[in-house]
Amino acid sequence: MAGWVAAAFLAAVGLLSLLWVLAGWMLPLCRRGILVYRGVPGEWGFSGTYVWLRSLGLVRCTLVVVDLNLEENSRVWMKEQGIEICTAEELPERLKLGETLL
């Protein structure tokens, strides 16, 4: 009986690993894009999820947080994690809005 349980467990782990690999191939990797998130004081929001997804290799693009009076410790943590911070006034320039494509 214990052998069947061990075999079922190993089969489940193998299936989960296969699904993980397939999801990694099917999900488009964001390499040249930019994710923009509205930073709200007192909330970590998406930045923690972004750091986790980036550590797993599922996200490779830049996260830009729009500073809406973020706390100083939030700013420091985000900069340590490689997250860019800009003000609402700087955002159009950062995203290069208004430029024409050739």
KOLVEXPA-365399 format. One line per 8 residues: for each residue y, x, z of C-alpha. Coordinates in nm, 3 decimals, padded with zeros to 5 digits. Example, Ala and Ser with C-alpha at 12.3 -4.5 7.8 and 13.67 -1.06 7.14 Angstrom:
2
-00.450:01.230:00.780  -00.106:01.367:00.714;
//
This chain:
102
00.000:00.000:00.000  00.241:00.279:00.086  00.169:00.440:-00.251  00.277:00.125:-00.434  00.599:00.108:-00.233  00.676:00.473:-00.309  00.601:00.422:-00.679  00.823:00.112:-00.689;
01.102:00.301:-00.514  01.082:00.593:-00.757  01.075:00.353:-01.053  01.386:00.176:-00.921  01.568:00.507:-00.874  01.471:00.613:-01.226  01.594:00.284:-01.372  01.921:00.313:-01.181;
01.967:00.669:-01.307  01.902:00.556:-01.664  02.157:00.276:-01.633  02.410:00.522:-01.487  02.368:00.756:-01.785  02.392:00.470:-02.036  02.706:00.337:-01.868  02.860:00.683:-01.889;
02.791:00.701:-02.261  02.913:00.349:-02.333  03.229:00.358:-02.126  03.510:00.518:-02.322  03.644:00.824:-02.151  04.018:00.806:-02.116  04.129:01.156:-02.215  04.462:01.125:-02.390;
04.575:00.798:-02.235  04.782:00.732:-01.928  04.709:00.486:-01.650  05.020:00.341:-01.487  05.009:00.190:-01.140  05.286:00.032:-00.938  05.303:00.209:-00.604  05.375:-00.022:-00.314;
05.477:00.109:00.030  05.192:00.105:00.279  04.919:00.050:00.017  04.695:00.314:-00.137  04.580:00.067:-00.399  04.424:00.203:-00.714  04.497:00.569:-00.640  04.194:00.605:-00.411;
03.969:00.436:-00.665  04.112:00.657:-00.939  04.036:00.974:-00.743  03.680:00.852:-00.681  03.623:00.762:-01.050  03.770:01.096:-01.157  03.537:01.283:-00.921  03.242:01.103:-01.083;
03.365:01.206:-01.428  03.425:00.850:-01.548  03.802:00.889:-01.584  03.979:01.193:-01.722  04.324:01.065:-01.803  04.643:01.097:-01.602  04.746:00.842:-01.341  05.120:00.782:-01.316;
05.234:00.593:-01.006  05.571:00.421:-01.023  05.743:00.495:-00.692  05.871:00.178:-00.529  05.972:00.332:-00.195  05.638:00.499:-00.125  05.586:00.657:00.213  05.615:01.035:00.226;
05.252:01.089:00.332  05.140:00.878:00.032  05.351:01.091:-00.202  05.212:01.415:-00.057  04.850:01.293:-00.083  04.897:01.176:-00.442  05.054:01.505:-00.549  04.767:01.696:-00.384;
04.522:01.484:-00.585  04.702:01.555:-00.914  04.854:01.209:-00.947  05.197:01.204:-01.109  05.477:01.006:-00.947  05.788:00.879:-01.125  06.062:00.627:-01.059  06.100:00.301:-01.249;
06.395:00.450:-01.436  06.190:00.752:-01.549  05.893:00.546:-01.666  06.014:00.459:-02.021  06.087:00.827:-02.087  05.752:00.928:-01.936  05.570:00.683:-02.164  05.790:00.778:-02.458;
05.880:00.416:-02.523  06.115:00.359:-02.813  05.988:00.650:-03.023  05.874:00.578:-03.374  05.532:00.681:-03.493  05.498:00.871:-03.819;
//
